[in-house]
Amino acid sequence: MNWTQATKLFDRMTKISSGLSGTERAMLPFGRPINPEKILSILSKIFPLSVISVWFFLLLGSTNPQSAIRNPQSNAPQFTDIAAKAGLTQPIIYGGVSSKRYIIETNGCGVAFYDYDNDGWMDVLTLNGSRLEPFAKGSEPTARLYKNNRNGTFTDVTAKAGFTKTGFASGLSVGDFDNDGFDDLFVTYWGANVLYKNNGNGTFTDVTKKARLDFENIRWGSGSSFIDYDRDGDLDLFVANYLSFDLKTAMEPGKSANCAWKGIPVNCGPKGLPFARNWLYRNEGNGTFTDVSEASGISKVFERYPMSVAAADLDEDGWVDLYVACDSTASIFYRNNGNGTFEDVALENGTAYNEDGQPQAGMGLGIGDYNNDGRLDIFKTHFMDDTPVLYRNAGKGLFEDVTLAAGFGRATKYVSWGAGMPDVDNDGWPDIFWVTGNVYPEIEKTFPQYPHRNPRQLYRNLGNGRFEDITATSGSGVTTPYSSRGCAFGDFDNDGDIDVLVMNMNEPPSLLRNDLANGNHWLKVKLTGVKSNRTALGARVVVTVGERKQVQAVLSQTSYYSHDDLRLHFGLGDKTKADRVDVFWPNGQTDTLKDVKADQVLKIREGETLSRK
């Protein structure tokens, strides 16, 4: 038995152990699912490989792998990039191509599946960056809005929409801040953020100053989210700031320890660069916002480099919380105290660091219920030579790092960004998808093992707490390498499966059509608030099928600086109906529907359901 065979065998053992009961796992030599590379390395220093092999076989012979691993669907999803055919042809400009002098060129921006015209078809919004060199007048890149033509193609309606702002855009969040029935748009920038009011006629108006969200000094807005933190029925706004950066004082590559990577001069940061503060604005209900950052406790959390944001009731106390992935520092869990204040409890609840107590470099976020226990879990992406992290929601506001047990314990050479937990094969078990791309184009010549462009990553949920890497068999839309940042999930062609929109650095976006053909059923849920905010942001929907409960939340921002289809998508496998659909609205009310037919978009207006608790 050679080293490769032993590694494969150990991986098999890990899959088996993750599906055992606590008592059964305690009987294993390590008491928990195993990191094969780590344990093999330790054992090889003590015993000959032949001895280790015998021990493995004895162990495996005492278990039944079939009882632990669910048979996956034989017909897996196939993703095809149809962006060019669909008319998404404009490149997303972001900094230099072969080198990046400053950190503002590296982070990229988000994208959105955004039904701006309320026709039930997902339109596409892509943000844009800039370059240090000036553009010819009239050729500066802007955000682009593409209208869905309902036939697999899109029309560029940017000019009509009125998106003319240029500069280094970061993230976007969507929500109906004025409750007029049309979802508005907030975009963060290095420079000045913008609040766009959706006029309902295909045009948008910049109301930033009118809403009192403008400011004088340069900020670097990163993640943001509309959130009804006080449950008064209108959307407030949380805005994170990555760090303080000024081109006039920026240090050149190679000028300090934080401006080099493995001896190669690269852009500086984030370590060593000044921190910035986060902001919370209360919606006054008259088109204006008031800064409540200090009073709410939001600005008390400092010395972090915040990136992506997710606003959801993660501890199930009826109040929407904020989770912020932070680069090179501890992540933030702003628990909503229900009295207008927030408290960072990430250290106490297990979401600040990984299980080794390391802060990691938090980039993107996926929020979902991977194990179908009715609680929202957290998936977070990180820098190269590290692993992503999966936090299992253990209930009572506590989380457990289950990265190794779930099968994500191997570090990669990829920098990982946008992520999500979409059920891409509609089998009723949320899968995990994320995009990758290096931040240092310069290093590839010296270190070819760290390429600038990388494949996307897709892991199928095996239904036993573990995931299987199916990247290589999921189609060219997944395997073709790009340097990507934001990604969004939604059903743009309304065929009942989840597609993916991806931001690519200095290239057109990718539109990954899911060509699923396994016959599995599905259910989409579209919510409209009445007493709660119109967009229903912060609501949780629990779909019960047999003994399994799937939960999803309506989010303003997710992935990396991006926005998903607001229609929550649930795979049902071979089931033709959901036994029960429960909606937990942001204002504390609950609506319930029973015996809901599959393969439909279920539209629920708050308080107007068949039964009511």
C-alpha positions in Angstrom: 0.0 0.0 0.0 1.5 3.3 -1.1 1.0 6.8 0.3 -1.7 7.7 -2.3 -3.7 4.6 -1.5 -3.4 5.3 2.2 -4.7 8.8 1.7 -7.7 7.6 -0.3 -8.4 5.0 2.4 -8.2 7.6 5.1 -10.5 9.9 3.3 -13.0 7.0 3.0 -12.7 6.4 6.7 -13.4 10.1 7.3 -16.6 9.9 5.3 -17.7 6.9 7.3 -16.9 8.4 10.7 -18.8 11.6 10.0 -22.0 9.6 9.6 -21.7 7.7 12.8 -23.3 8.5 16.1 -21.4 10.2 18.9 -21.0 6.9 20.7 -19.7 5.2 17.6 -17.3 8.0 16.8 -15.9 7.8 20.3 -14.8 4.2 19.5 -12.6 5.5 16.7 -9.0 6.2 17.6 -9.3 9.9 17.1 -12.9 10.3 18.4 -14.0 12.6 15.4 -13.8 12.9 11.7 -10.2 13.0 10.6 -7.9 15.2 8.5 -6.1 12.5 6.5 -3.0 14.4 5.7 -2.4 15.5 9.2 -3.0 12.1 10.9 -1.0 10.2 8.2 1.9 12.5 8.7 1.9 11.9 12.4 1.5 8.1 12.2 4.2 7.8 9.5 6.8 9.1 11.9 5.9 6.4 14.4 4.9 3.3 12.4 5.8 1.7 9.1 3.1 2.3 6.4 2.4 -1.4 6.3 1.3 -1.4 10.0 -0.9 1.7 9.4 -2.5 0.0 6.4 -3.5 -3.1 8.5 -5.0 -0.9 11.2 -7.0 1.0 8.6 -8.4 -2.2 7.1 -9.4 -3.5 10.4 -11.2 -0.3 11.3 -13.0 -0.1 8.0 -14.1 -3.7 8.2 -16.0 -2.9 11.4 -18.2 -0.3 9.8 -20.8 -0.2 7.1 -20.1 2.7 4.8 -23.4 2.4 3.0 -25.3 3.2 6.1 -23.4 6.4 6.5 -23.3 7.8 3.0 -26.4 8.7 0.9 -26.3 7.5 -2.6 -26.0 10.7 -4.7 -28.0 11.3 -7.8 -26.4 9.8 -10.9 -27.4 12.7 -13.0 -25.4 15.6 -11.6 -25.8 19.3 -12.7 -23.9 20.5 -15.7 -23.1 24.2 -15.9 -22.5 26.0 -19.2 -21.3 29.6 -19.5 -23.8 31.3 -21.9 -22.9 34.9 -21.1 -21.7 35.8 -24.6 -24.7 34.1 -26.3 -27.0 35.9 -23.8 -25.6 39.3 -24.5 -23.5 39.9 -21.3 -20.5 41.0 -23.3 -19.2 44.1 -21.5 -16.0 43.4 -19.5 -15.9 44.3 -15.9 -12.8 46.5 -15.6 -10.9 46.3 -12.3 -7.4 47.5 -11.9 -4.4 46.3 -13.9 -4.3 43.0 -15.8 -0.8 41.7 -15.4 0.0 43.6 -12.2 -1.8 45.5 -9.4 0.0 48.4 -7.8 -2.4 49.1 -5.0 -4.9 47.1 -2.9 -7.9 49.0 -4.4 -7.2 47.2 -7.6 -7.5 43.7 -6.1 -10.8 43.2 -4.3 -13.2 43.4 -7.3 -16.9 43.8 -6.9 -20.3 42.1 -6.8 -23.1 41.2 -9.1 -26.8 40.6 -8.7 -29.8 38.7 -10.0 -32.2 41.6 -9.6 -35.8 41.7 -10.8 -35.9 45.5 -10.9 -39.1 45.7 -13.0 -41.1 43.1 -11.1 -41.9 40.9 -14.1 -40.9 37.7 -12.4 -37.8 37.3 -14.5 -34.3 37.8 -13.0 -32.5 40.7 -14.6 -28.7 41.1 -14.2 -26.7 43.9 -12.6 -22.9 44.0 -12.8 -20.9 46.5 -10.9 -17.7 47.9 -12.3 -14.3 49.2 -11.2 -11.8 51.4 -12.7 -8.0 51.8 -13.3 -5.4 54.1 -12.0 -4.8 55.4 -15.5 -7.5 57.8 -16.8 -10.1 56.8 -19.4 -11.0 58.8 -22.4 -14.1 61.0 -21.7 -17.2 59.0 -22.2 -15.5 55.6 -22.0 -15.3 55.2 -18.2 -16.8 51.9 -17.0 -20.0 52.0 -15.0 -22.4 49.6 -13.5 -24.4 47.8 -16.2 -28.0 46.7 -16.0 -29.3 43.9 -18.4 -33.0 43.3 -18.8 -34.1 39.7 -19.1 -35.8 39.1 -22.5 -37.3 35.8 -21.3 -35.7 33.9 -24.1 -32.2 33.3 -22.7 -31.0 36.7 -23.8 -30.6 40.1 -22.2 -30.7 43.7 -23.4 -28.3 46.3 -22.0 -30.6 49.1 -20.5 -27.8 50.9 -18.6 -28.3 54.2 -20.3 -32.1 54.2 -19.7 -31.6 53.2 -16.1 -29.3 56.2 -15.5 -26.2 54.4 -14.1 -23.5 56.9 -14.8 -21.3 56.9 -11.7 -17.7 55.7 -12.3 -14.9 54.6 -9.9 -14.0 51.5 -7.9 -17.3 50.0 -6.9 -17.4 47.3 -4.2 -20.7 45.8 -3.2 -24.4 46.1 -3.6 -27.5 45.4 -1.5 -31.1 45.4 -2.6 -34.2 46.4 -0.7 -37.3 48.5 -0.9 -36.3 51.3 1.5 -39.4 53.4 0.8 -41.9 50.5 0.6 -43.3 51.6 -2.7 -43.2 48.1 -4.2 -40.0 48.4 -6.2 -36.7 47.2 -4.8 -34.0 49.9 -4.5 -30.3 49.6 -4.8 -27.4 50.7 -2.6 -23.8 50.5 -4.0 -20.6 50.9 -2.0 -17.4 52.5 -3.5 -13.9 53.5 -2.7 -14.9 57.2 -2.5 -18.6 57.8 -2.1 -21.5 55.4 -1.8 -24.8 55.7 -3.8 -28.4 55.0 -2.9 -30.5 54.5 -6.1 -34.2 54.9 -5.8 -36.0 52.6 -8.2 -38.7 54.8 -9.9 -40.7 51.8 -11.2 -40.4 52.8 -14.8 -37.0 51.3 -15.7 -35.1 54.4 -14.3 -33.2 55.1 -11.1 -32.5 58.3 -9.2 -29.5 59.0 -7.0 -31.1 60.1 -3.7 -27.9 59.7 -1.6 -27.8 63.3 -0.5 -31.5 63.6 -0.1 -31.5 60.5 2.1 -28.6 62.0 4.2 -26.2 59.2 3.4 -23.6 61.4 1.8 -20.3 62.2 3.5 -17.3 64.5 2.8 -14.3 62.2 3.4 -13.2 59.3 1.2 -14.3 56.0 2.6 -13.9 52.5 1.3 -17.3 51.0 1.5 -17.3 47.2 1.4 -20.2 45.0 2.5 -23.6 46.5 3.2 -27.2 45.3 3.9 -30.6 46.7 4.2 -32.0 45.5 7.6 -35.1 46.2 9.7 -33.1 46.0 12.9 -35.9 47.7 15.0 -38.8 45.8 13.4 -40.7 49.0 12.6 -41.5 47.9 9.0 -39.0 50.0 7.1 -35.5 49.1 6.0 -32.5 50.5 7.8 -29.0 50.3 6.4 -25.7 48.8 7.6 -22.5 49.8 5.8 -19.1 48.3 6.5 -15.8 50.0 5.6 -12.9 47.8 4.6 -10.0 50.1 5.6 -8.6 53.6 5.2 -6.8 54.1 2.0 -5.4 57.2 0.3 -3.6 57.1 -3.0 -1.5 60.2 -2.0 0.1 58.3 0.9 -0.1 54.7 -0.3 3.1 52.7 -0.1 4.6 51.1 -3.2 4.9 47.3 -3.6 7.9 45.8 -1.8 8.4 48.7 0.5 7.5 46.8 3.7 6.9 43.3 5.1 3.2 43.7 4.2 4.1 44.6 0.6 5.6 41.3 -0.3 4.5 37.7 -0.7 7.1 34.9 -0.6 9.7 37.4 -1.4 7.9 38.9 -4.5 6.9 42.6 -4.3 3.1 43.0 -4.3 0.5 45.6 -3.4 0.4 46.4 0.3 -2.2 45.3 2.8 -4.5 44.8 4.4 -2.2 44.2 7.4 -0.5 47.4 8.3 -3.1 49.7 6.8 -5.4 51.8 9.0 -8.7 50.4 10.2 -12.1 52.0 9.4 -15.4 52.0 11.3 -18.8 50.4 10.4 -22.0 52.4 10.2 -25.7 51.9 10.9 -28.4 54.3 9.6 -32.0 54.2 10.9 -34.7 54.8 8.3 -36.9 57.6 9.5 -39.8 56.6 7.2 -39.7 59.9 5.2 -36.9 59.1 2.7 -34.1 60.0 5.1 -31.8 58.1 7.4 -30.2 59.0 10.7 -26.7 57.8 11.8 -27.1 55.6 14.9 -23.7 53.9 14.7 -22.6 55.1 18.1 -25.9 54.6 19.9 -26.4 51.1 18.5 -23.0 49.9 19.4 -22.1 49.1 15.8 -19.1 51.5 15.7 -17.7 50.1 19.0 -16.2 47.1 17.1 -12.9 48.3 15.7 -9.6 47.0 14.4 -11.1 44.8 11.8 -11.1 44.6 8.0 -14.8 43.9 7.2 -15.8 42.5 3.8 -19.1 40.7 3.1 -22.2 41.1 5.2 -25.2 38.9 5.8 -28.3 40.1 7.8 -30.4 37.2 9.2 -31.9 36.0 12.4 -29.1 33.5 13.0 -29.9 32.8 16.7 -33.7 32.5 16.1 -34.7 35.0 18.7 -36.9 37.0 16.4 -34.5 39.8 15.8 -32.2 40.1 12.7 -28.5 39.9 13.4 -25.5 40.9 11.3 -22.6 38.6 10.4 -19.5 40.2 8.9 -16.7 38.3 7.3 -13.4 40.1 8.0 -10.1 39.9 6.2 -7.0 38.9 8.3 -8.9 39.7 11.6 -11.6 38.1 13.6 -15.1 38.1 12.0 -18.0 39.9 13.6 -21.3 38.6 14.9 -23.4 41.6 15.7 -26.2 40.1 17.9 -29.4 42.2 17.8 -30.4 42.8 21.4 -33.9 43.8 20.5 -33.6 47.2 22.1 -31.9 49.2 19.3 -28.4 48.0 20.2 -26.0 45.3 19.0 -23.2 43.4 20.7 -20.3 41.5 19.0 -20.6 37.9 20.3 -18.5 36.1 17.7 -15.9 35.1 20.2 -18.5 33.6 22.5 -20.6 31.9 19.9 -17.7 30.3 17.9 -17.8 32.4 14.7 -14.9 34.7 15.2 -12.1 32.2 14.4 -11.7 28.7 13.0 -11.4 25.7 15.4 -7.6 26.3 15.7 -8.2 29.8 17.0 -7.0 31.5 13.9 -8.7 34.6 12.4 -8.3 33.7 8.7 -9.0 36.0 5.8 -12.8 36.2 5.5 -14.0 37.0 2.0 -17.4 35.7 1.0 -20.4 34.2 2.9 -22.9 31.5 2.2 -26.0 31.3 4.5 -28.1 28.2 4.5 -29.2 25.0 6.2 -26.7 22.4 5.0 -27.8 19.6 7.3 -31.6 20.2 7.2 -32.1 20.7 10.9 -34.1 23.9 10.5 -31.2 26.2 11.5 -29.2 28.6 9.4 -25.5 27.7 9.1 -22.6 29.8 7.8 -20.0 29.0 5.1 -17.1 31.5 4.8 -14.3 31.6 2.2 -10.7 32.6 2.7 -7.2 33.3 1.3 -4.9 30.8 -0.5 -3.1 28.1 1.5 -6.1 28.0 3.8 -9.4 26.2 4.0 -12.9 27.6 3.9 -14.8 27.2 7.1 -18.3 25.8 7.7 -20.0 26.7 11.0 -22.8 24.5 12.0 -25.6 26.2 13.9 -25.9 24.2 17.1 -28.8 26.2 18.4 -29.2 28.6 21.4 -26.9 31.1 19.5 -23.9 28.8 19.4 -21.9 27.5 16.3 -19.4 24.7 15.8 -16.6 24.6 13.2 -17.3 21.4 11.3 -14.9 22.1 8.4 -12.9 18.9 8.7 -15.9 16.7 9.4 -17.7 18.1 6.3 -14.8 17.4 3.9 -13.4 20.9 3.5 -10.2 20.3 5.4 -7.7 20.5 2.6 -6.1 23.9 1.9 -6.0 25.1 -1.7 -3.8 27.3 -3.7 -6.8 29.4 -4.6 -8.0 32.7 -3.1 -11.7 32.1 -2.5 -14.4 34.7 -2.8 -18.2 34.6 -3.5 -20.0 31.6 -2.2 -23.4 30.2 -1.5 -25.4 27.1 -0.4 -27.7 26.5 -3.5 -29.3 23.1 -4.0 -28.0 22.8 -7.5 -29.4 19.3 -8.1 -32.8 19.8 -6.4 -32.3 16.7 -4.2 -33.3 18.6 -1.0 -29.8 18.9 0.3 -28.0 22.3 -0.1 -24.7 22.1 -1.9 -21.8 24.6 -1.7 -20.5 26.6 -4.6 -17.7 29.2 -4.6 -15.5 31.2 -7.0 -11.8 31.8 -6.9 -9.1 34.1 -8.2 -5.7 35.2 -7.1 -5.0 38.8 -6.0 -1.4 38.9 -7.2 -1.0 38.4 -11.0 2.7 38.9 -10.6 3.4 35.7 -8.7 2.3 33.2 -11.3 5.6 33.5 -13.2 7.7 32.6 -10.2 5.2 30.2 -8.5 3.1 28.5 -11.3 1.4 26.5 -8.6 -0.4 29.7 -7.6 -2.2 30.6 -10.9 -4.0 33.9 -11.4 -7.1 32.2 -12.9 -8.7 29.2 -11.1 -11.7 27.0 -11.6 -14.9 27.4 -9.6 -15.5 25.0 -6.8 -18.6 22.9 -6.4 -19.2 20.4 -3.6 -22.3 18.2 -3.5 -24.0 17.5 -0.2 -24.0 13.8 0.6 -26.8 14.2 3.2 -24.7 12.8 6.1 -22.9 16.0 7.1 -20.2 15.6 4.4 -19.6 17.0 0.9 -18.1 15.6 -2.2 -16.0 17.6 -4.6 -17.7 17.4 -8.0 -16.0 20.3 -9.6 -14.3 18.2 -12.3 -17.6 16.7 -13.5 -19.9 19.7 -13.4 -19.2 21.2 -16.9 -17.0 23.7 -18.5 -18.8 26.6 -16.7 -17.3 25.3 -13.5 -13.9 24.0 -14.7 -12.8 26.9 -16.9 -10.4 29.1 -14.9 -11.1 32.8 -14.2 -10.0 35.3 -11.7 -13.4 35.9 -10.2 -14.9 37.8 -7.2 -18.6 38.2 -6.6 -21.2 35.6 -7.6 -25.0 35.4 -7.3 -27.5 32.5 -7.4 -30.9 32.5 -9.0 -33.1 30.9 -11.7 -32.7 33.4 -14.6 -34.6 31.2 -17.1 -37.3 30.0 -14.7 -36.8 26.4 -15.5 -36.7 25.3 -11.9 -33.0 25.0 -11.2 -30.4 27.3 -9.8 -28.0 29.2 -12.2 -25.0 31.3 -11.2 -23.8 34.8 -12.2 -20.1 35.5 -11.7 -18.0 38.6 -11.8 -14.7 38.1 -13.7 -11.8 40.5 -13.3 -11.2 42.5 -16.6 -13.4 40.1 -18.5 -17.1 39.9 -19.2 -19.2 38.2 -16.5 -20.0 34.5 -16.6 -23.7 33.3 -16.7 -23.6 29.7 -15.7 -26.8 28.0 -16.9 -27.7 24.9 -14.9 -28.6 22.1 -17.4 -30.1 19.8 -14.8 -32.1 16.8 -16.1 -32.6 14.5 -13.1 -36.3 15.1 -12.7 -36.2 16.3 -9.2 -38.9 18.6 -7.9 -38.6 22.1 -6.4 -40.4 24.9 -4.8 -39.8 28.6 -4.9 -41.1 31.0 -2.2 -41.5 34.7 -2.9 -42.5 36.9 0.0 -44.2 40.3 0.2 -44.3 42.0 3.5 -47.3 44.1 4.7 -46.6 45.0 8.3 -43.0 43.9 7.8 -40.8 45.6 5.2 -42.1 45.1 1.7 -39.1 43.1 0.5 -39.4 40.8 3.6 -35.7 41.1 4.3 -34.9 39.1 7.4 -37.8 36.7 7.0 -37.0 32.9 7.5 -38.9 30.3 5.5 -39.0 26.7 6.8 -40.1 24.0 4.3 -40.9 20.6 5.9 -40.9 17.4 3.8 -41.3 14.3 5.8 -38.9 14.5 8.8 -36.6 17.0 7.1 -36.8 20.8 7.6 -35.1 23.2 5.2 -34.7 26.8 6.2 -33.6 29.8 4.2 -33.6 33.5 4.9 -34.4 36.5 2.6 -31.1 38.4 2.3 -30.2 41.8 1.1 -26.5 40.9 0.4 -24.9 37.5 0.3 -21.9 35.7 -1.3 -19.2 38.3 -1.8 -20.7 41.8 -2.2 -23.5 40.3 -4.3 -27.3 39.7 -4.3 -29.3 36.6 -5.0 -32.7 36.0 -6.5 -35.2 37.0 -3.8 -37.3 33.9 -4.6 -36.1 31.3 -2.1 -35.4 28.0 -3.8 -36.0 24.6 -2.2 -35.2 21.3 -3.8 -37.7 18.5 -3.0 -36.1 15.5 -4.6 -38.7 13.0 -5.7 -41.4 14.5 -3.5 -44.3 16.2 -5.3 -45.3 18.4 -2.4 -44.1 20.1 0.7 -46.0 19.0 3.8 -45.6 22.4 5.4 -44.3 25.9 4.7 -43.8 28.2 7.7 -42.9 31.9 7.2 -41.3 33.7 10.2 -41.8 37.4 9.3 -39.4 40.1 10.5 -42.1 41.6 12.7 -42.5 38.4 14.7 -45.6 37.0 13.1 -45.8 33.5 11.5 -47.8 32.3 8.5 -48.3 28.6 7.7 -49.3 26.7 4.6 -49.8 23.0 4.4 -49.7 20.4 1.5 -48.0 22.8 -1.0 -47.7 21.5 -4.5 -44.1 21.3 -6.0 -42.7 22.9 -9.1 -44.2 26.3 -8.6 -43.4 29.8 -7.4 -45.4 30.2 -4.2 -46.2 33.8 -3.6 -47.0 34.6 0.0 -48.3 38.0 1.1 -47.9 38.5 4.8 -51.1 37.6 6.7 -53.0 36.3 3.6 -52.2 32.5 3.9 -54.5 29.5 4.3 -53.8 29.0 7.9 -52.3 31.3 10.6 -50.5 30.9 13.9 
